[in-house]
């Protein structure tokens, strides 16, 4: 399921996902707070071809939203509105063997932001 509504390899790229309800339970929030967080880019939400909003599980670490995620999502938004593309940027392993989300978990926000700026610029061109 991708932004264009077609099926594809996105499940392998994005991995397990939560619904708003299960994300709310995972975070101890209300569903309204989850929805607001996705609108504010504090959480990444992707919409399936049949209109279901899903929240990739990779953005949680130790029961919390990965630190720095909102800053990275805001940078990525300057390049494309494609939330599936953002998920791919965050969760696909780089040549060095690590995904950007792992960099965030390890506290390397500035490195991930640098890469996000480069990627967003490439998407704009």
Beta strands, then each sheet from edge to edge (+ up, - down):
strand 1: 17-18
strand 2: 46-47
strand 3: 53-56
strand 4: 60-61
strand 5: 64-65
sheet 1: 1+ 3- 2+
sheet 2: 4+ 5-
end
